[in-house]
């Protein structure tokens, strides 16, 4: 089974969302759960999926600080829907730590995740936060 990067991002979202709700969950079991419907089958975990999940978890505080700096006045991380927060963490991780993913691609992929796992209002919110990364010359690499 070969997954596209988009499909890997979807699986990473599912993993990170589950781990957000249950940080002590068995990572290996979760990987298998998002990769196959057959509980008796064990499939190899794509390297990029591991990169995204472990990277977001390892850099979560930095990613949250980055998200926080782009929030409008009056907004706080704790007010953001968990789905939206996980999506933005993945996008900021790719922007800051994955060299072969242009910023614009990371933003577009985040918007696709929002289409699948959130609603239009959330998608506009995520776009508003992530759009700053495309305008910021310090962060731009597209």
Backbone torsions as a table, in degrees:
resi	resn	phi	psi	omega
1	UNK	NA	115.7	177.6
2	UNK	-106.5	125.8	-179.3
3	UNK	-103.2	146.0	172.7
4	UNK	-76.2	165.8	177.2
5	UNK	-61.4	-35.5	178.2
6	UNK	-61.9	-45.5	178.8
7	UNK	-64.1	-36.1	177.2
8	UNK	-65.0	-40.9	177.3
9	UNK	-62.5	-37.9	177.2
10	UNK	-62.3	-44.2	178.8
11	UNK	-65.6	-39.0	177.8
12	UNK	-61.9	-42.9	177.1
13	UNK	-58.1	-47.7	-178.8
14	UNK	-60.3	-43.4	179.0
15	UNK	-62.3	-51.0	-175.3
16	UNK	-66.6	-35.7	177.2
17	UNK	-65.3	-43.8	178.5
18	UNK	-64.1	-41.5	-179.9
19	UNK	-70.0	-27.8	176.0
20	UNK	-65.0	-38.2	179.5
21	UNK	-79.2	-31.4	-177.2
22	UNK	-140.6	82.3	-175.5
23	UNK	-60.5	-21.3	-177.7
24	UNK	-92.7	6.2	-178.5
25	UNK	-62.0	151.5	178.4
26	UNK	-71.4	113.1	-176.8
27	UNK	-60.2	-44.2	-178.1
28	UNK	-62.1	-42.0	178.8
29	UNK	-65.5	-39.5	178.6
30	UNK	-66.0	-42.0	177.0
31	UNK	-55.3	-47.8	-178.7
32	UNK	-64.0	-36.8	-178.8
33	UNK	-65.6	-38.3	-179.9
34	UNK	-82.6	-15.2	-176.9
35	UNK	-97.6	-24.7	-177.9
36	UNK	-147.3	149.0	176.9
37	UNK	-88.4	-11.2	-177.1
38	UNK	-92.0	108.0	-177.0
39	UNK	-65.9	-17.2	-179.8
40	UNK	-91.0	-5.7	-177.6
41	UNK	-102.8	139.4	173.9
42	UNK	-115.0	122.7	-178.6
43	UNK	-113.0	152.5	178.0
44	UNK	-67.4	142.6	-179.8
45	UNK	-88.8	122.7	178.5
46	UNK	-58.0	139.4	-177.6
47	UNK	-58.0	-40.5	-178.3
48	UNK	-67.3	-30.9	175.9
49	UNK	-64.1	-45.7	177.0
50	UNK	-62.5	-40.8	179.1
51	UNK	-58.7	-47.7	-179.1
52	UNK	-65.1	-47.7	-175.6
53	UNK	-66.1	-51.7	-178.2
54	UNK	-67.4	-35.2	179.7
55	UNK	-66.3	-46.6	179.1
56	UNK	-62.8	-43.0	179.4
57	UNK	-64.1	-42.0	-178.0
58	UNK	-68.9	-31.2	-175.0
59	UNK	-111.1	17.9	-173.5
60	UNK	-55.8	-42.5	-179.2
61	UNK	-63.3	-42.9	178.3
62	UNK	-66.2	-40.9	179.5
63	UNK	-64.5	-41.9	178.1
64	UNK	-64.0	-38.2	177.5
65	UNK	-64.2	-39.3	178.8
66	UNK	-64.9	-46.4	178.2
67	UNK	-60.1	-45.2	-177.8
68	UNK	-58.1	-37.5	-177.4
69	UNK	-68.3	-21.7	-180.0
70	UNK	-98.9	0.0	179.0
71	UNK	-75.9	147.2	176.6
72	UNK	-67.8	158.5	177.4
73	UNK	-56.0	135.3	179.7
74	UNK	94.1	-14.6	178.5
75	UNK	-92.2	143.1	176.7
76	UNK	-132.1	154.6	-180.0
77	UNK	-54.1	-39.3	-175.9
78	UNK	-67.3	-16.1	178.2
79	UNK	-86.5	-14.2	-176.5
80	UNK	-78.8	135.9	176.1
81	UNK	-56.7	140.2	-177.2
82	UNK	-58.5	-37.4	177.9
83	UNK	-60.4	-45.9	-178.4
84	UNK	-65.5	-39.0	179.6
85	UNK	-63.9	-44.1	179.2
86	UNK	-63.5	-42.8	178.7
87	UNK	-60.3	-45.2	-179.3
88	UNK	-68.5	-34.4	176.8
89	UNK	-61.8	-43.2	179.0
90	UNK	-62.3	-46.4	-178.9
91	UNK	-61.8	-47.6	-179.7
92	UNK	-66.4	-33.0	176.2
93	UNK	-62.5	-46.7	179.8
94	UNK	-64.2	-39.9	180.0
95	UNK	-63.9	-43.6	-173.4
96	UNK	-88.1	-27.1	-169.3
97	UNK	-125.2	-9.8	-178.8
98	UNK	-113.1	106.6	-172.6
99	UNK	-68.6	-31.6	-175.1
100	UNK	-88.9	12.9	175.3
101	UNK	-116.0	109.7	177.5
102	UNK	-62.2	149.4	-179.3
103	UNK	-52.4	-43.9	-177.5
104	UNK	-61.4	-37.3	178.0
105	UNK	-66.6	-44.3	179.2
106	UNK	-59.8	-41.2	179.0
107	UNK	-66.6	-47.6	179.5
108	UNK	-61.0	-40.1	178.2
109	UNK	-65.4	-38.2	177.1
110	UNK	-62.1	-40.3	179.1
111	UNK	-66.9	-35.1	175.6
112	UNK	-65.8	-41.6	176.6
113	UNK	-61.6	-40.9	179.1
114	UNK	-63.7	-36.5	176.9
115	UNK	-61.3	-39.8	-176.3
116	UNK	-81.8	-33.3	-170.6
117	UNK	-118.4	-0.7	-177.1
118	UNK	-137.7	-151.6	179.0
119	UNK	-129.9	178.5	-176.3
120	UNK	-61.9	-38.3	-179.8
121	UNK	-63.4	-43.5	177.6
122	UNK	-65.3	-39.8	179.7
123	UNK	-60.9	-41.5	178.0
124	UNK	-65.4	-39.5	178.9
125	UNK	-63.3	-48.3	179.3
126	UNK	-60.7	-43.2	178.3
127	UNK	-60.3	-42.4	179.8
128	UNK	-62.0	-41.0	179.4
129	UNK	-70.8	-48.1	-175.5
130	UNK	-73.3	-24.3	179.6
131	UNK	-59.0	-30.1	178.5
132	UNK	-60.3	-31.1	-178.8
133	UNK	-69.9	-25.9	179.0
134	UNK	-79.6	-23.9	-180.0
135	UNK	-91.0	-20.9	-173.8
136	UNK	-82.5	112.4	-178.0
137	UNK	-62.2	-23.4	179.2
138	UNK	-73.6	-27.4	-177.6
139	UNK	-100.9	-14.1	-171.0
140	UNK	-74.7	132.7	175.3
141	UNK	-143.5	19.6	-175.4
142	UNK	-82.8	NA	NA
